[in-house]
Amino acid sequence: MKRKYWVISPNVMNGADETEWKNAISNLKRAFIGYDDQHRFGQIFKNDIRIGDVILIAQGQNSNKKFFLCGFVDSEAKYEHLDGTPETVQNRKLKFTIPKEKLEKLGLDFNDSTWGESKQPATLYHLKPNEVQADKKIVNLLAAELEKQIIKQLMENIKLSAERQIQIKALWNKFKTETKEEDGKFNSDEVEKRITEWQLYKDKILNDTLSLDGYTNTLSSSTATMPGGYLCNFLERTTRIVLGSSKPGTAFNFEVKLNDDNTTYYIKSTNQSNASRQEAENYFNENIKGLLKNIVSQTDPLEKIQLVENTSYSAKQILMKLAVLDNLSDFLYIYSTQWLEELYNEFLDGDAEGIFTKNHQVCIIAKNLLEVNEQDKNELVLLSRFLLRFVNSKAIADTNNPNVIMYGPPGTGKTFSAKSSLDFVCQGDTSRYEVLQFHPSFTYEDFIEGIKPKGVSKDGNIRFELVNGVFKNFCIKAKKQPKKDFYFVVDEINRANLSTVFGETLSLLEKDYRHDAENNNNKNLIRTQYSTLIEDLIKEDDKFKDLVYEIDNNEVKFGVPKNVFFIGMMNDVDKSIDSFDLALRRRFKWIRKDCNYEVIEEETLFKGKEEFQNIGQYVKACEKLNNYISNDLGLGKSYEFGHSFFMKIGDIARRKEITANNIEILFNLYLRPTLKEYLRAVFAESELDSKLDEALNKFKETIK
């Protein structure tokens, strides 16, 4: 359904004080009607006007019309009395409104306009732009101004501080320059290629010739002649490089799917696992075909948003991607609810509910803030990549969660992602982060401060000095630059005795107990184990002031600045998170990192240049092995292999197709020894080899 443009009179109740109602319209940004849903006009107001439609509030006739407000409908109708209104009436909330003074300057001419079906212009009617030229002109003028108001009001609600905006712009310019210079990372021809391929699908959708086989099929099928083989695969995999991954979770979320037997179908909504082809075709024709056509046929991004968000289709990310292909400049090529929520909360102080709406609004703000050339398709691709990189980096630690533990199996990229993210957010300034590895002998003296041996004196005795630990020195450095963020990273954090290492400073890690160095607030400072000794040393020699974080009323104290973020990493296979006592655990945000199969597919290349022909099958093989380890062997997800192990296949395979022999070599060289050690705790020594052979066979069975 196309968006309708409605005209409603502001004199809500006959004989009511119009001034009060006009003030309420302006102040509350709402449309009102005095009829309840028992009256014809009240029924239209409640049932016929849709969220996303446009309401123009106007009074008078023809050229004598006066205008009061115009905006998108943003709520269902309610019969109620609102503060600031004279009576109990029906109302609907409006957003992105055009104010009275703007409306008066648009040149809206109603002389030749239709009054619509009601024939009562003084009350309620909708314009007919497809039938009446005057209505079309009015609608076009309103649509153009509404688009301006969307941008204006979103930019007014931008959440980023001026300083933060400058930082993000600097990150964007650096990212854009570096990405364009990287060979093989960005191919401008890829964008146009996928757009051309999409047009083939779009034409089929619009002329009703998209078949069930064109929607869901197997790549090996002789009927799979379209780009990517079929629409679902094209949307999810073929377009991934330039338009990002929609991550539907499972192919079953495409609602109807051809099973591996190439005969029966899975239909999700009816929970049919072995439906016949006829049943599948009926479901596709009745429930999916029309939905795809409705989305594709709309040019207005807000209309597409309404269609996607209001459907019961399981993999809405796929529908989002369908809409993105049609409106490349109106959306980010990001589909994850988590990442879009993070971006929305970072950029905008708004109240949007739908995730696709948030995608669109962040896109508008980002394009305007970063001055993106939306005519340059390559730059649009880069924008989404940048924001995805930005939000992933931000997710590591932020002001609400300044302390983070990244945990999971070995090889899941914990250290790599942390360093990569910090290089990005720090713009290559390595002085703003420090990476340290804990070990069993690491102490409070190493971390905060303590007396340590510093050579041998002339008389042959060991000389001791009071020195600062690595974390205290880092905090002193960060305190001197309060407007910049600093990151302290600890690898293998669970290998040290953490309560001993942190000592009394543990409480300072809490968000609410950080030191506000920028505003010279000494509220959250404490004395350490060596404060008294440092005070005595300073009395003897001022040089010892270099050891001091802060002197407060002649007392030496320590604090953790608000601009220091603490990131720890651990393999929970080595030691469970249970090794953290509750006092430690509650002070950290815990982020689990598991095997990322998408990375395997995207980054595992034949001779580092091109994709393996059967990379999809190989990824399934990796999933099967990990599922076998976790479920069949009963070890749990902590004992699965990370993606970095599986990516070593690129060094082993000598042909463009990964073979079962390649997989066996990888398993025996890199996986078998580690898995054998895991299994020793569960199975008898005599059972180990047979269990390992079972794991290898499970790993190989997908590769034909």
C-alpha positions as CSV (number, residue, x, y, z in Angstrom):
1,M,0.0,0.0,0.0
2,K,1.2,3.5,-0.9
3,R,1.5,6.1,1.8
4,K,-1.7,8.3,1.9
5,Y,-1.7,12.0,2.5
6,W,-4.6,13.1,4.7
7,V,-6.1,16.6,5.4
8,I,-7.7,17.2,8.8
9,S,-9.4,20.3,10.1
10,P,-8.2,21.7,13.4
11,N,-11.6,22.7,14.7
12,V,-12.0,19.5,16.5
13,M,-15.3,20.0,18.2
14,N,-18.1,22.3,17.0
15,G,-18.2,25.3,19.2
16,A,-14.9,24.4,21.0
17,D,-12.2,27.0,21.6
18,E,-10.2,26.7,18.4
19,T,-7.2,28.6,19.9
20,E,-6.7,25.9,22.6
21,W,-6.9,23.2,20.0
22,K,-4.4,25.0,17.7
23,N,-2.0,25.4,20.6
24,A,-2.4,21.8,21.5
25,I,-1.7,20.7,17.9
26,S,1.5,22.9,17.8
27,N,2.8,22.0,21.3
28,L,1.9,18.3,21.4
29,K,2.7,17.5,17.7
30,R,-0.6,15.6,17.3
31,A,-3.6,15.4,15.0
32,F,-7.0,15.4,16.8
33,I,-10.6,14.6,15.7
34,G,-13.6,15.1,17.9
35,Y,-15.4,11.9,16.8
36,D,-15.1,8.6,18.5
37,D,-14.8,5.3,16.5
38,Q,-18.6,5.0,16.4
39,H,-18.8,7.9,13.9
40,R,-17.9,7.5,10.2
41,F,-15.0,10.1,10.4
42,G,-13.9,8.7,13.7
43,Q,-13.7,5.2,12.1
44,I,-11.6,6.5,9.2
45,F,-9.3,8.3,11.7
46,K,-8.8,5.1,13.7
47,N,-8.9,2.4,11.1
48,D,-7.9,3.8,7.7
49,I,-5.0,6.1,8.6
50,R,-1.9,4.0,8.9
51,I,1.3,4.6,10.8
52,G,3.6,6.1,8.2
53,D,0.9,8.1,6.4
54,V,1.1,11.9,6.3
55,I,-1.5,14.2,8.0
56,L,-1.8,17.9,7.0
57,I,-3.8,19.9,9.4
58,A,-5.5,22.8,7.6
59,Q,-8.5,25.0,7.8
60,G,-10.7,26.8,5.3
61,Q,-11.3,26.1,1.6
62,N,-9.4,26.5,-1.6
63,S,-7.0,29.4,-1.7
64,N,-8.1,30.6,1.7
65,K,-6.7,27.6,3.5
66,K,-4.6,28.2,6.6
67,F,-2.0,25.6,7.6
68,F,-1.0,24.5,11.1
69,L,1.1,21.3,11.1
70,C,2.1,18.4,8.9
71,G,3.9,15.2,9.7
72,F,4.1,11.4,9.5
73,V,1.7,9.4,11.7
74,D,3.6,7.8,14.5
75,S,1.0,6.1,16.6
76,E,-2.3,4.3,16.6
77,A,-5.4,6.3,17.4
78,K,-6.3,6.8,21.1
79,Y,-9.5,8.2,22.5
80,E,-8.3,10.1,25.6
81,H,-7.9,13.4,27.3
82,L,-4.3,14.8,27.1
83,D,-2.8,17.5,29.3
84,G,-3.0,20.7,27.3
85,T,-6.3,19.9,25.4
86,P,-9.9,21.0,26.2
87,E,-11.7,17.7,25.6
88,T,-11.5,14.0,25.4
89,V,-11.0,13.2,21.7
90,Q,-9.1,10.9,19.4
91,N,-5.5,11.7,18.6
92,R,-2.5,10.4,16.7
93,K,1.1,11.4,17.3
94,L,3.0,13.0,14.4
95,K,6.8,13.0,13.8
96,F,9.2,14.9,11.6
97,T,6.7,17.7,11.5
98,I,6.6,20.7,9.2
99,P,5.7,23.8,11.3
100,K,3.1,26.4,10.4
101,E,5.6,29.0,9.1
102,K,7.2,26.5,6.7
103,L,3.8,25.3,5.4
104,E,2.7,28.8,4.6
105,K,5.8,29.3,2.3
106,L,5.4,26.1,0.3
107,G,2.8,27.5,-2.1
108,L,0.2,24.7,-1.5
109,D,-2.7,25.4,-3.9
110,F,-6.0,23.6,-3.2
111,N,-8.1,25.4,-5.8
112,D,-8.2,22.4,-8.1
113,S,-7.7,19.7,-5.5
114,T,-10.1,16.9,-4.8
115,W,-11.9,16.6,-1.5
116,G,-11.6,12.8,-1.7
117,E,-14.4,10.4,-1.0
118,S,-15.8,12.2,2.1
119,K,-16.9,15.2,0.1
120,Q,-16.5,17.2,3.3
121,P,-13.3,19.2,3.2
122,A,-13.9,20.8,6.5
123,T,-13.4,17.5,8.4
124,L,-11.2,14.7,6.9
125,Y,-10.2,13.5,3.5
126,H,-7.2,12.1,1.6
127,L,-5.5,13.4,-1.5
128,K,-5.5,11.5,-4.7
129,P,-2.2,12.2,-6.5
130,N,-2.6,9.4,-9.0
131,E,-5.9,10.9,-10.2
132,V,-5.7,14.7,-9.7
133,Q,-2.8,16.8,-10.9
134,A,-3.3,19.4,-8.2
135,D,-3.2,16.7,-5.5
136,K,0.0,15.4,-7.0
137,K,1.6,18.8,-6.8
138,I,0.6,19.2,-3.2
139,V,1.9,15.7,-2.3
140,N,5.2,16.4,-4.1
141,L,5.7,19.7,-2.2
142,L,4.9,18.1,1.1
143,A,7.1,15.0,0.4
144,A,10.1,17.2,-0.5
145,E,9.7,19.4,2.7
146,L,9.2,16.3,4.9
147,E,12.5,14.9,3.7
148,K,14.2,18.1,4.7
149,Q,12.6,18.0,8.1
150,I,13.7,14.4,8.6
151,I,17.3,15.4,8.1
152,K,17.0,18.7,10.0
153,Q,15.3,17.1,13.1
154,L,17.6,14.1,13.2
155,M,20.7,16.4,13.1
156,E,19.2,18.5,15.9
157,N,18.9,15.3,17.9
158,I,22.5,14.2,17.3
159,K,23.9,12.8,20.5
160,L,27.6,13.2,19.8
161,S,29.5,16.0,21.4
162,A,31.4,18.4,19.2
163,E,34.7,16.8,20.3
164,R,33.3,13.3,19.6
165,Q,32.2,14.4,16.1
166,I,35.6,15.7,15.3
167,Q,37.1,12.3,16.5
168,I,34.8,10.3,14.3
169,K,35.4,12.5,11.3
170,A,39.1,12.0,11.7
171,L,38.6,8.2,11.9
172,W,36.5,8.3,8.8
173,N,38.9,10.2,6.7
174,K,41.8,8.0,7.8
175,F,39.8,4.8,7.1
176,K,38.6,6.0,3.7
177,T,42.1,6.9,2.6
178,E,43.7,3.7,3.8
179,T,41.0,1.4,2.5
180,K,41.1,2.9,-1.0
181,E,44.9,2.4,-1.0
182,E,44.8,-1.3,0.1
183,D,45.2,-3.6,-2.9
184,G,42.6,-6.3,-3.2
185,K,40.5,-5.0,-0.3
186,F,38.2,-2.8,-2.3
187,N,37.1,-3.4,-5.8
188,S,34.9,-0.7,-7.3
189,D,33.8,-3.0,-10.1
190,E,32.2,-5.3,-7.6
191,V,29.5,-2.8,-6.6
192,E,28.3,-2.3,-10.2
193,K,28.5,-6.0,-10.9
194,R,26.1,-6.9,-8.0
195,I,23.7,-4.1,-8.8
196,T,23.5,-5.4,-12.4
197,E,22.9,-8.9,-11.1
198,W,20.2,-7.7,-8.7
199,Q,18.3,-6.2,-11.6
200,L,17.8,-9.7,-13.0
201,Y,16.1,-10.8,-9.8
202,K,14.2,-7.5,-9.5
203,D,12.7,-7.8,-13.0
204,K,11.5,-11.3,-12.2
205,I,10.0,-10.2,-8.9
206,L,8.1,-7.2,-10.5
207,N,6.8,-9.2,-13.4
208,D,5.8,-12.2,-11.3
209,T,8.1,-14.7,-13.0
210,L,10.3,-15.5,-9.9
211,S,9.7,-19.2,-9.3
212,L,10.2,-21.3,-6.3
213,D,13.4,-22.6,-7.8
214,G,14.6,-19.0,-8.3
215,Y,13.9,-18.4,-4.6
216,T,15.4,-21.5,-3.0
217,N,17.5,-24.2,-4.8
218,T,20.8,-26.0,-4.6
219,L,23.8,-24.5,-6.2
220,S,24.5,-27.8,-8.0
221,S,21.0,-28.0,-9.5
222,S,20.7,-27.7,-13.2
223,T,17.9,-25.2,-12.8
224,A,20.1,-22.8,-10.8
225,T,21.0,-20.3,-13.6
226,M,20.7,-17.0,-11.8
227,P,23.6,-15.1,-10.1
228,G,24.4,-16.9,-6.9
229,G,22.1,-19.8,-8.0
230,Y,19.0,-18.5,-6.3
231,L,17.7,-15.4,-4.6
232,C,18.3,-16.4,-0.9
233,N,21.9,-17.4,-1.7
234,F,22.4,-14.2,-3.8
235,L,21.2,-12.0,-1.0
236,E,23.1,-13.7,1.8
237,R,26.4,-14.8,0.2
238,T,26.9,-13.4,-3.3
239,T,26.4,-9.8,-2.3
240,R,28.2,-10.2,1.1
241,I,31.5,-8.5,-0.1
242,V,29.9,-5.1,-0.9
243,L,26.6,-5.2,0.9
244,G,27.6,-7.0,4.1
245,S,26.3,-10.2,5.7
246,S,22.7,-10.3,6.8
247,K,23.3,-13.3,9.0
248,P,19.9,-15.0,8.9
249,G,21.1,-17.5,11.4
250,T,20.0,-20.6,9.4
251,A,18.6,-21.2,5.9
252,F,15.4,-22.4,7.6
253,N,14.6,-18.7,8.3
254,F,14.0,-18.2,4.6
255,E,10.5,-19.6,5.4
256,V,10.6,-22.2,2.6
257,K,13.7,-24.2,1.7
258,L,14.6,-27.1,-0.5
259,N,15.9,-30.0,1.7
260,D,19.2,-31.8,1.0
261,D,17.3,-34.7,-0.6
262,N,16.5,-32.2,-3.5
263,T,12.9,-33.5,-3.4
264,T,11.1,-32.3,-0.2
265,Y,10.8,-28.8,1.3
266,Y,10.9,-27.3,4.8
267,I,8.1,-24.7,5.5
268,K,8.8,-22.9,8.7
269,S,5.5,-21.2,9.6
270,T,3.6,-24.5,9.3
271,N,6.4,-26.5,10.8
272,Q,6.5,-28.9,7.8
273,S,9.9,-30.6,7.5
274,N,9.0,-32.8,4.5
275,A,6.5,-30.8,2.5
276,S,5.8,-31.7,-1.2
277,R,6.9,-29.5,-4.0
278,Q,3.2,-28.5,-4.6
279,E,2.8,-27.5,-0.9
280,A,6.0,-25.5,-1.1
281,E,4.9,-23.7,-4.3
282,N,1.6,-22.9,-2.8
283,Y,3.2,-21.4,0.2
284,F,5.7,-19.4,-1.8
285,N,3.0,-18.0,-4.1
286,E,0.6,-17.1,-1.3
287,N,3.0,-15.8,1.4
288,I,6.4,-14.7,-0.1
289,K,6.0,-13.7,-3.7
290,G,3.7,-10.8,-3.0
291,L,5.7,-9.6,0.0
292,L,8.9,-9.4,-2.2
293,K,7.0,-7.6,-4.9
294,N,5.6,-5.0,-2.4
295,I,9.0,-4.2,-1.0
296,V,10.7,-3.9,-4.4
297,S,7.9,-1.9,-6.0
298,Q,8.2,0.9,-3.4
299,T,10.7,3.7,-4.0
300,D,10.1,5.5,-0.7
301,P,12.5,4.2,1.9
302,L,10.0,4.8,4.7
303,E,7.4,2.7,2.9
304,K,10.0,-0.1,2.5
305,I,10.7,0.2,6.2
306,Q,7.0,-0.2,7.1
307,L,6.7,-3.3,4.9
308,V,9.8,-5.0,6.4
309,E,9.1,-4.2,10.0
310,N,5.4,-5.3,9.9
311,T,5.9,-8.7,8.3
312,S,6.1,-12.0,10.1
313,Y,8.9,-13.2,7.8
314,S,11.5,-14.8,10.1
315,A,14.7,-13.6,8.5
316,K,13.9,-9.9,8.4
317,Q,17.6,-9.2,7.8
318,I,17.2,-10.7,4.4
319,L,14.2,-8.4,3.6
320,M,16.3,-5.5,4.8
321,K,19.0,-6.4,2.4
322,L,16.4,-6.7,-0.4
323,A,15.3,-3.1,0.4
324,V,19.0,-2.0,0.6
325,L,19.7,-3.2,-2.9
326,D,16.8,-1.0,-4.2
327,N,17.8,2.0,-2.1
328,L,21.6,2.0,-1.8
329,S,21.9,5.5,-0.5
330,D,19.1,5.3,2.1
331,F,20.4,2.5,4.4
332,L,23.5,1.2,6.0
333,Y,24.7,-2.2,4.8
334,I,24.5,-3.5,8.4
335,Y,21.7,-5.9,9.5
336,S,22.7,-7.0,13.0
337,T,20.2,-5.8,15.6
338,Q,23.0,-5.5,18.2
339,W,25.3,-3.3,16.1
340,L,22.4,-1.1,14.8
341,E,21.2,-0.6,18.4
342,E,24.8,0.4,19.4
343,L,25.1,2.8,16.6
344,Y,21.7,4.4,17.2
345,N,22.4,4.9,20.9
346,E,25.8,6.4,20.1
347,F,24.7,8.8,17.4
348,L,21.1,9.7,18.2
349,D,19.0,10.8,21.0
350,G,15.7,9.4,19.6
351,D,12.8,7.1,20.3
352,A,12.6,5.0,17.1
353,E,11.6,1.4,17.9
354,G,12.0,-0.6,14.7
355,I,15.6,-1.7,13.9
356,F,15.2,-0.9,10.2
357,T,14.1,2.6,11.1
358,K,17.1,3.0,13.3
359,N,19.3,1.8,10.3
360,H,17.8,4.5,8.1
361,Q,18.1,7.3,10.7
362,V,21.7,6.5,11.5
363,C,22.5,6.4,7.8
364,I,21.1,9.9,7.4
365,I,23.1,11.3,10.3
366,A,26.3,9.5,9.3
367,K,26.0,10.8,5.6
368,N,25.5,14.3,6.8
369,L,28.1,14.3,9.6
370,L,30.8,12.7,7.5
371,E,29.9,14.5,4.3
372,V,29.5,11.3,2.3
373,N,29.0,11.6,-1.5
374,E,25.9,9.5,-1.8
375,Q,26.3,9.5,-5.6
376,D,29.5,7.5,-5.2
377,K,28.5,3.9,-4.6
378,N,32.0,3.0,-3.5
379,E,31.9,5.6,-0.8
380,L,28.5,4.3,0.4
381,V,30.1,0.8,0.8
382,L,33.0,2.3,2.7
383,L,30.6,4.1,5.0
384,S,28.9,0.9,6.2
385,R,32.3,-0.8,6.6
386,F,33.6,2.1,8.6
387,L,30.6,2.2,10.9
388,L,30.7,-1.6,11.4
389,R,34.4,-1.3,12.3
390,F,33.6,1.6,14.5
391,V,30.8,-0.1,16.4
392,N,32.8,-3.3,16.8
393,S,35.7,-1.3,18.2
394,K,33.4,0.6,20.5
395,A,31.8,-2.6,21.8
396,I,35.1,-3.7,23.3
397,A,34.9,-1.0,26.0
398,D,32.8,2.2,26.4
399,T,32.0,4.7,29.1
400,N,29.2,2.6,30.4
401,N,31.3,-0.6,30.5
402,P,34.9,0.6,31.0
403,N,36.1,-2.9,32.1
404,V,35.7,-5.8,29.7
405,I,36.7,-9.5,29.6
406,M,36.8,-11.2,26.2
407,Y,36.8,-15.0,26.7
408,G,36.3,-18.1,24.6
409,P,38.2,-21.0,23.0
410,P,41.7,-20.5,21.6
411,G,41.9,-19.2,18.0
412,T,38.8,-17.1,18.1
413,G,40.7,-13.8,17.5
414,K,40.4,-12.2,20.9
415,T,43.9,-10.7,20.9
416,F,43.8,-9.9,17.2
417,S,40.4,-8.1,17.4
418,A,41.4,-6.1,20.4
419,K,44.7,-4.9,18.8
420,S,42.9,-4.2,15.5
421,S,40.2,-2.3,17.2
422,L,42.6,-0.2,19.2
423,D,44.7,0.6,16.2
424,F,41.5,1.9,14.6
425,V,40.1,4.0,17.5
426,C,43.5,5.3,18.5
427,Q,44.3,6.2,14.8
428,G,47.6,4.4,15.0
429,D,48.7,6.2,18.2
430,T,50.2,3.2,20.0
431,S,51.0,5.4,23.1
432,R,47.3,5.3,24.0
433,Y,47.2,1.6,24.6
434,E,49.4,-1.0,26.2
435,V,49.3,-4.8,25.9
436,L,50.5,-6.9,28.8
437,Q,50.5,-10.7,29.4
438,F,49.8,-12.0,32.9
439,H,51.6,-15.1,34.3
440,P,51.5,-16.9,37.7
441,S,54.4,-14.9,39.2
442,F,52.9,-11.5,38.3
443,T,52.4,-9.4,41.5
444,Y,51.0,-6.2,43.0
445,E,54.5,-4.8,42.8
446,D,54.6,-5.5,39.0
447,F,51.2,-4.0,38.5
448,I,50.8,-1.0,40.9
449,E,54.0,-0.3,42.9
450,G,56.5,-1.9,45.1
451,I,60.1,-2.4,46.3
452,K,62.1,-4.3,43.7
453,P,65.8,-5.2,43.3
454,K,67.7,-2.6,41.1
455,G,71.3,-3.9,40.8
456,V,74.1,-4.3,43.2
457,S,75.7,-1.6,45.3
458,K,79.5,-0.9,45.5
459,D,79.8,-2.9,48.7
460,G,78.3,-5.9,47.0
461,N,74.8,-5.8,48.5
462,I,71.6,-6.0,46.4
463,R,70.2,-2.5,46.0
464,F,66.4,-2.1,46.3
465,E,64.2,0.8,45.0
466,L,60.6,1.7,45.1
467,V,59.2,1.7,41.6
468,N,55.8,2.1,40.0
469,G,54.1,-0.8,38.3
470,V,53.1,-0.9,34.7
471,F,49.4,-0.1,35.4
472,K,50.1,2.8,37.7
473,N,52.5,4.4,35.2
474,F,49.8,4.0,32.5
475,C,47.2,5.7,34.6
476,I,49.6,8.6,35.3
477,K,50.1,9.0,31.5
478,A,46.3,8.9,30.8
479,K,45.7,11.4,33.6
480,K,47.8,14.0,31.8
481,Q,45.6,13.8,28.7
482,P,42.1,13.6,30.0
483,K,40.4,14.3,26.6
484,K,41.8,11.2,25.0
485,D,40.9,7.6,25.7
486,F,43.5,5.1,26.8
487,Y,43.3,1.3,26.8
488,F,45.1,-1.1,29.1
489,V,45.0,-4.7,27.6
490,V,45.9,-7.8,29.6
491,D,46.2,-11.1,27.7
492,E,45.9,-14.4,29.7
493,I,44.4,-12.4,32.5
494,N,43.2,-15.5,34.4
495,R,46.8,-16.9,34.8
496,A,47.7,-14.5,37.6
497,N,46.2,-14.3,41.2
498,L,44.0,-11.3,40.3
499,S,43.0,-10.4,43.9
500,T,46.6,-10.2,44.9
501,V,47.6,-8.3,41.7
502,F,44.9,-5.6,42.1
503,G,45.0,-5.4,45.9
504,E,43.1,-2.4,47.3
505,T,43.0,-0.8,43.8
506,L,40.3,-3.2,42.6
507,S,37.4,-0.9,43.7
508,L,38.9,1.9,41.6
509,L,38.0,0.0,38.4
510,E,34.3,0.5,39.0
511,K,32.7,3.1,36.7
512,D,31.3,5.2,39.6
513,Y,34.7,5.2,41.4
514,R,36.8,6.5,38.5
515,H,38.9,9.6,39.0
516,D,37.6,12.7,37.2
517,A,41.0,14.2,36.4
518,E,39.7,16.6,33.8
519,N,37.6,18.5,36.4
520,N,40.2,18.2,39.2
521,N,37.8,16.2,41.3
522,N,39.8,14.2,43.9
523,K,36.8,12.4,45.2
524,N,37.8,8.9,44.1
525,L,41.4,8.6,45.3
526,I,42.8,6.1,47.8
527,R,46.0,5.5,49.6
528,T,48.0,2.5,48.5
529,Q,50.2,0.1,50.4
530,Y,53.3,2.2,49.7
531,S,51.7,5.7,50.1
532,T,53.4,6.4,53.4
533,L,56.8,5.3,52.2
534,I,56.5,7.6,49.1
535,E,55.6,10.5,51.3
536,D,58.7,9.9,53.4
537,L,60.9,9.6,50.3
538,I,59.5,12.9,48.9
539,K,60.6,14.7,52.2
540,E,64.1,13.5,51.4
541,D,64.2,14.2,47.7
542,D,61.7,15.9,45.3
543,K,62.6,13.5,42.5
544,F,60.3,10.9,44.2
545,K,57.3,13.0,43.2
546,D,57.7,11.2,39.8
547,L,56.2,8.1,41.6
548,V,53.1,10.0,42.5
549,Y,49.7,9.8,40.7
550,E,48.1,12.6,42.8
551,I,48.9,14.5,46.0
552,D,45.7,15.4,47.9
553,N,46.1,17.5,51.1
554,N,49.7,16.4,51.3
555,E,48.8,12.8,51.1
556,V,50.0,10.5,48.2
557,K,47.0,8.9,46.6
558,F,46.2,6.7,43.5
559,G,43.2,6.6,41.2
560,V,42.1,5.2,37.9
561,P,41.2,8.0,35.4
562,K,37.8,8.0,33.7
563,N,39.5,7.9,30.3
564,V,41.2,4.5,31.0
565,F,39.5,1.4,29.7
566,F,40.6,-2.0,31.0
567,I,40.4,-5.0,28.6
568,G,41.2,-8.5,29.7
569,M,41.4,-11.7,27.5
570,M,41.4,-15.3,28.5
571,N,40.9,-18.8,27.1
572,D,38.2,-20.3,29.2
573,V,39.6,-23.7,28.2
574,D,42.7,-23.0,30.3
575,K,40.8,-21.8,33.3
576,S,37.1,-21.3,33.8
577,I,35.6,-17.9,34.6
578,D,34.8,-19.5,37.9
579,S,38.4,-18.6,38.8
580,F,37.3,-15.0,39.1
581,D,35.7,-14.3,42.5
582,L,32.5,-12.4,42.6
583,A,34.2,-9.1,43.5
584,L,36.1,-9.3,40.2
585,R,33.4,-10.7,38.0
586,R,30.8,-8.1,38.8
587,R,33.2,-5.3,37.8
588,F,33.6,-6.6,34.2
589,K,31.5,-6.8,31.2
590,W,31.9,-10.3,29.7
591,I,32.0,-10.8,26.0
592,R,32.2,-14.3,24.6
593,K,34.1,-14.9,21.4
594,D,33.4,-18.1,19.6
595,C,34.4,-19.5,16.2
596,N,33.4,-17.0,13.5
597,Y,32.5,-19.1,10.5
598,E,31.9,-16.0,8.4
599,V,35.6,-15.1,8.8
600,I,36.6,-18.5,7.5
601,E,34.4,-18.1,4.4
602,E,35.5,-14.5,3.7
603,E,39.2,-14.7,4.5
604,T,40.3,-18.2,3.6
605,L,41.6,-17.7,0.0
606,F,43.4,-19.9,-2.5
607,K,47.0,-18.7,-2.5
608,G,45.8,-15.6,-0.8
609,K,44.0,-14.3,-3.9
610,E,40.6,-15.9,-4.6
611,E,37.9,-18.0,-2.9
612,F,38.0,-21.8,-2.9
613,Q,35.3,-23.2,-5.1
614,N,33.8,-25.3,-2.3
615,I,34.5,-22.9,0.6
616,G,30.8,-23.2,1.7
617,Q,31.1,-27.0,2.1
618,Y,34.4,-26.5,4.1
619,V,32.7,-24.1,6.5
620,K,29.9,-26.6,7.0
621,A,32.6,-29.2,7.7
622,C,34.2,-26.9,10.4
623,E,30.8,-26.4,12.0
624,K,30.2,-30.2,12.1
625,L,33.5,-30.8,13.8
626,N,32.9,-28.2,16.5
627,N,29.3,-29.5,17.0
628,Y,30.7,-33.0,17.4
629,I,33.3,-31.8,20.0
630,S,30.7,-29.7,21.9
631,N,27.7,-32.1,21.8
632,D,28.7,-35.6,20.9
633,L,31.9,-35.7,22.9
634,G,30.2,-33.6,25.6
635,L,33.1,-31.2,26.0
636,G,31.0,-28.0,25.6
637,K,31.6,-24.9,23.5
638,S,34.8,-23.9,25.4
639,Y,36.6,-26.8,23.8
640,E,35.6,-26.0,20.2
641,F,38.3,-24.7,17.8
642,G,38.5,-21.1,16.8
643,H,38.4,-19.9,13.2
644,S,42.2,-19.2,13.1
645,F,42.8,-23.0,13.3
646,F,40.5,-23.7,10.3
647,M,41.9,-20.9,8.2
648,K,45.3,-22.8,8.0
649,I,43.7,-24.8,5.2
650,G,44.8,-22.0,2.9
651,D,48.4,-23.1,3.5
652,I,47.7,-26.7,2.9
653,A,45.4,-26.9,-0.1
654,R,47.2,-26.9,-3.5
655,R,44.1,-26.8,-5.7
656,K,41.1,-24.4,-5.9
657,E,39.0,-27.1,-4.3
658,I,39.6,-28.2,-0.8
659,T,39.8,-32.0,-0.6
660,A,39.2,-34.5,2.1
661,N,42.9,-35.2,2.1
662,N,43.6,-31.5,2.8
663,I,41.2,-31.7,5.8
664,E,42.9,-34.8,7.1
665,I,46.4,-33.1,7.0
666,L,45.0,-30.0,8.8
667,F,43.4,-32.2,11.4
668,N,46.5,-34.3,12.1
669,L,48.9,-31.3,12.1
670,Y,47.0,-28.7,14.1
671,L,43.8,-30.2,15.7
672,R,44.5,-33.8,16.7
673,P,47.2,-33.0,19.3
674,T,45.1,-30.4,21.1
675,L,41.9,-32.3,21.0
676,K,43.7,-35.4,22.4
677,E,44.7,-33.4,25.4
678,Y,41.2,-32.2,25.9
679,L,39.9,-35.8,25.7
680,R,42.3,-37.2,28.3
681,A,40.2,-35.7,31.1
682,V,37.1,-37.5,29.9
683,F,38.0,-40.8,28.2
684,A,40.3,-43.6,29.0
685,E,43.7,-43.7,27.2
686,S,42.5,-46.8,25.2
687,E,39.5,-44.8,23.8
688,L,41.4,-41.7,22.7
689,D,42.4,-42.8,19.2
690,S,39.0,-44.1,18.2
691,K,37.3,-40.9,19.4
692,L,39.9,-38.8,17.4
693,D,39.2,-40.9,14.3
694,E,35.5,-40.3,14.8
695,A,36.1,-36.6,15.0
696,L,38.2,-36.7,11.8
697,N,35.5,-38.6,9.9
698,K,32.9,-36.1,11.0
699,F,35.2,-33.3,9.8
700,K,35.6,-35.0,6.4
701,E,32.1,-36.2,5.6
702,T,30.8,-32.9,4.2
703,I,33.6,-32.7,1.6
704,K,32.6,-34.9,-1.4
